[in-house]
Amino acid sequence: MKTAVMDSLSPSSPAKAADKKTLRIGIVLLDQFTLTAFAGFLDVLRLASDHGGQSRQILINWTVMSVDGLPRRSSAGTLHSELTDIESNGDFDYIAICGGNSYTSTHLSKRLSSWLVKNYETGVTLVGLCTGTFAIGHAGLLRQHTVCVHWNVLSEFERQFPDVLCRLDHLFIDSGRLITCAGSTAAIDLALYLLNRHFGQDKAHQALRHMMLFSIRPARLPQAHFYIDLENVADIRIHKAIHYIEQRIDDLPAVTEVADHVGVSARQLERLFKKSLNMSPAALQRMLRLQYGKWRLSNTRDSITSIALGCGFSDNSHFSREFKALFGMSPRVFRQTHMGEEGGVQKTAWKVPFPNHA
């Protein structure tokens, strides 16, 4: 039975000034690690560790490592060379594993797995940044936990760890001895959460001001992803086409481009969609854009016009007509209906329902 997710919006009571102690954090870089996740997480710690953002390791000590102490190249191609071996360090409060594009690799490090298990058993809290959660999973430490990963790797995560409950309706999840994060800029929010937990809001806001940010996003902010339920669709070509469209929601490809990706003609793709989904590729793309608009209405303060244009519609009127046709109410009414009592916003559904087949 999996453990309940701790309320990541209400961290443990911040330490009083007299109780503050140096926080010790180890960061392990995996092959092709994500730069944003690593740099964002570390910069928050750096900016709060000292007074005035001078980067001295006073309140927080951090050590950046690799499994063998050798350099690691990021997914952007840059090389990070000043690393130490994981075995030459210890006595951490947290160990953050920062992954990236190597999550599909079958060449797993038994040395890393055993080191993670040893630290976990001695009371260290593990943090999965981006696809670093995969490495924790291969160490056998995800059991009994609910985890969060980036929407882009959800299918692969479910394939590798079918028995682990994974959620996309969070930027990060604190389940006690394990904290998992979607990665990218969500790593900044996670680091701010740790500052608030251990040193209080003042330190978290110190980092915010230096990074020219204005607020800490809540852990329970859902990721902007809308997946298609293909459980009853057997045709692998449909799966391949829809996955391609999902990846390109901000830059929707032409039907001919999707067909080329799948290896069929545009006319054949239209027939496949009609047979399996009872809709055209263009209709499915429009549905995804409307779901994206629905998410922005629920989770941002952007104007409806800005949302309409950002979702690829020609103007507000076009967006409103299509939105009402799919969801039964105008964007304005939907936003008013889904506002929280205290002015907050609520998350929308994640699964895109297909119309009933004729």
Secondary structure as the mmCIF struct_conf table of DSSP 4:
data_model
#
loop_
_struct_conf.conf_type_id
_struct_conf.id
_struct_conf.beg_label_comp_id
_struct_conf.beg_label_asym_id
_struct_conf.beg_label_seq_id
_struct_conf.end_label_comp_id
_struct_conf.end_label_asym_id
_struct_conf.end_label_seq_id
HELX_LH_PP_P HELX_LH_PP_P1 LYS A 2 MET A 6
TURN_TY1_P TURN_TY1_P1 SER A 8 LEU A 9
BEND BEND1 SER A 10 SER A 10
HELX_LH_PP_P HELX_LH_PP_P2 PRO A 11 PRO A 11
BEND BEND2 SER A 12 SER A 12
HELX_LH_PP_P HELX_LH_PP_P3 SER A 13 LYS A 16
HELX_RH_3T_P HELX_RH_3T_P1 ALA A 17 ASP A 19
STRN STRN1 LEU A 23 LEU A 29
HELX_LH_PP_P HELX_LH_PP_P4 LEU A 30 LEU A 30
TURN_TY1_P TURN_TY1_P2 ASP A 31 GLN A 32
STRN STRN2 PHE A 33 PHE A 33
HELX_RH_AL_P HELX_RH_AL_P1 LEU A 35 SER A 49
BEND BEND3 ASP A 50 ASP A 50
TURN_TY1_P TURN_TY1_P3 HIS A 51 GLY A 52
BEND BEND4 GLY A 53 GLY A 53
BEND BEND5 ILE A 58 LEU A 59
STRN STRN3 ILE A 60 SER A 66
BEND BEND6 VAL A 67 GLY A 69
STRN STRN4 ARG A 72 ARG A 73
STRN STRN5 SER A 74 SER A 74
TURN_TY1_P TURN_TY1_P4 SER A 75 ALA A 76
BEND BEND7 GLY A 77 GLY A 77
STRN STRN6 LEU A 79 HIS A 80
STRN STRN7 THR A 84 ASP A 85
HELX_RH_3T_P HELX_RH_3T_P2 ILE A 86 SER A 88
BEND BEND8 ASP A 93 ASP A 93
STRN STRN8 TYR A 94 CYS A 98
STRN STRN9 GLY A 100 GLY A 100
TURN_TY1_P TURN_TY1_P5 ASN A 101 THR A 104
BEND BEND9 THR A 106 THR A 106
HELX_RH_AL_P HELX_RH_AL_P2 LYS A 110 GLU A 121
TURN_TY1_P TURN_TY1_P6 THR A 122 GLY A 123
HELX_LH_PP_P HELX_LH_PP_P5 VAL A 124 VAL A 124
STRN STRN10 THR A 125 LEU A 129
TURN_TY1_P TURN_TY1_P7 CYS A 130 THR A 131
HELX_RH_AL_P HELX_RH_AL_P3 GLY A 132 HIS A 138
TURN_TY1_P TURN_TY1_P8 ALA A 139 GLY A 140
TURN_TY1_P TURN_TY1_P9 ARG A 143 GLN A 144
STRN STRN11 THR A 146 CYS A 148
HELX_RH_3T_P HELX_RH_3T_P3 TRP A 151 VAL A 153
HELX_RH_AL_P HELX_RH_AL_P4 LEU A 154 GLN A 160
TURN_TY1_P TURN_TY1_P10 PRO A 162 ASP A 163
BEND BEND10 VAL A 164 VAL A 164
STRN STRN12 LEU A 165 ARG A 167
BEND BEND11 LEU A 168 ASP A 169
BEND BEND12 LEU A 171 LEU A 171
STRN STRN13 PHE A 172 ASP A 174
BEND BEND13 GLY A 176 ARG A 177
STRN STRN14 LEU A 178 CYS A 181
TURN_TY1_P TURN_TY1_P11 SER A 184 THR A 185
HELX_RH_AL_P HELX_RH_AL_P5 ALA A 186 PHE A 199
HELX_RH_AL_P HELX_RH_AL_P6 GLN A 201 HIS A 210
TURN_TY1_P TURN_TY1_P12 MET A 211 MET A 212
HELX_LH_PP_P HELX_LH_PP_P6 ILE A 216 PRO A 218
TURN_TY1_P TURN_TY1_P13 ALA A 219 ARG A 220
HELX_LH_PP_P HELX_LH_PP_P7 LEU A 221 GLN A 223
BEND BEND14 ALA A 224 ALA A 224
STRN STRN15 TYR A 227 ILE A 228
TURN_TY1_P TURN_TY1_P14 GLU A 231 ASN A 232
HELX_RH_AL_P HELX_RH_AL_P7 ILE A 236 GLN A 247
TURN_TY1_P TURN_TY1_P15 ARG A 248 ASP A 250
BEND BEND15 ASP A 251 ASP A 251
HELX_LH_PP_P HELX_LH_PP_P8 LEU A 252 ALA A 254
HELX_RH_AL_P HELX_RH_AL_P8 VAL A 255 VAL A 262
TURN_TY1_P TURN_TY1_P16 GLY A 263 GLY A 263
BEND BEND16 VAL A 264 VAL A 264
HELX_RH_AL_P HELX_RH_AL_P9 ALA A 266 LEU A 277
BEND BEND17 ASN A 278 MET A 279
HELX_RH_AL_P HELX_RH_AL_P10 PRO A 281 ASN A 299
HELX_RH_AL_P HELX_RH_AL_P11 ILE A 304 GLY A 310
TURN_TY1_P TURN_TY1_P17 CYS A 311 GLY A 312
BEND BEND18 SER A 314 ASP A 315
HELX_RH_AL_P HELX_RH_AL_P12 ASN A 316 PHE A 327
BEND BEND19 GLY A 328 MET A 329
HELX_RH_AL_P HELX_RH_AL_P13 PRO A 331 THR A 337
TURN_TY1_P TURN_TY1_P18 HIS A 338 HIS A 338
STRN STRN16 MET A 339 MET A 339
TURN_TY1_P TURN_TY1_P19 GLU A 341 GLU A 342
BEND BEND20 GLY A 343 GLY A 343
STRN STRN17 VAL A 345 VAL A 345
HELX_LH_PP_P HELX_LH_PP_P9 LYS A 347 ALA A 349
STRN STRN18 LYS A 351 VAL A 352
HELX_LH_PP_P HELX_LH_PP_P10 PRO A 353 HIS A 357
#
